[in-house]
Amino acid sequence: MSEQEIMALLREAFAKESKGNLTIALERGQKLADLGFDSMSALSLAAYVEDRLGVTFADAALSHVASIGDFVDMVQSALKEAS
């Protein structure tokens, strides 16, 4: 799965979590906190992506996710582990 495909999935997840109120473009360097997402929101985002992709994220990996880029890297790592 390409980074662009992961970013599209994250946009879906962010839109769902924000009830459609998030209309900004996502970029690797953006911090989740700057987008109004706390640790509980990040867990919801992770659960959405896990369900869509059939992967599981380690709690330790989730604890290091602070930015969109971190989230993309975590998804790519989980997909590599699953294959």
C-alpha positions in Angstrom: 0.0 0.0 0.0 1.4 3.3 -1.0 1.8 6.3 1.2 -0.8 8.1 -0.8 -3.3 5.3 -0.2 -2.5 5.4 3.5 -3.0 9.1 3.6 -6.4 8.7 1.8 -7.4 6.1 4.4 -6.3 8.5 7.2 -8.4 11.3 5.7 -11.4 8.9 5.8 -10.7 8.1 9.4 -10.2 11.7 10.4 -13.4 12.7 8.7 -15.3 10.0 10.5 -13.7 10.8 13.9 -14.4 14.5 13.4 -17.9 13.8 12.2 -17.0 15.4 8.8 -15.7 18.6 10.3 -12.1 18.1 9.3 -11.7 19.6 5.8 -8.0 20.4 5.8 -5.3 18.5 3.9 -3.2 16.1 5.9 0.6 16.3 5.7 3.3 14.1 7.2 4.6 16.8 9.6 1.3 17.7 11.1 0.9 16.9 14.8 -2.2 15.1 15.9 -2.6 17.4 18.8 -2.5 20.4 16.4 -5.5 18.8 14.6 -7.4 18.6 17.8 -6.9 14.9 18.4 -6.0 13.5 21.8 -4.8 10.0 22.8 -8.4 8.7 22.8 -9.1 10.1 19.3 -5.8 8.5 18.1 -7.0 5.1 19.5 -10.3 5.6 17.5 -8.3 6.4 14.4 -6.1 3.4 14.9 -9.1 1.1 15.4 -10.7 2.4 12.1 -7.5 1.7 10.2 -7.1 -1.7 11.9 -10.6 -2.7 10.8 -10.2 -1.5 7.3 -6.8 -3.1 6.7 -7.1 -6.2 8.9 -3.9 -5.3 10.9 -3.2 -4.8 14.6 -1.1 -2.0 16.0 1.0 -2.7 19.1 0.3 -0.5 22.1 4.0 0.5 22.1 3.8 1.7 18.5 0.6 3.7 19.2 2.4 5.4 22.1 5.0 6.9 19.7 2.5 8.3 17.2 2.5 12.1 17.5 2.2 13.1 13.8 0.6 12.1 10.6 3.9 10.8 9.4 4.3 8.7 12.5 0.8 7.2 11.8 1.7 6.5 8.2 5.0 4.8 9.3 3.1 2.7 11.8 0.6 1.6 9.2 3.4 0.7 6.8 5.2 -1.3 9.5 2.1 -3.2 10.4 1.4 -4.0 6.8 5.0 -5.4 6.4 4.6 -7.5 9.5 1.3 -8.9 8.2 2.6 -9.9 4.9 
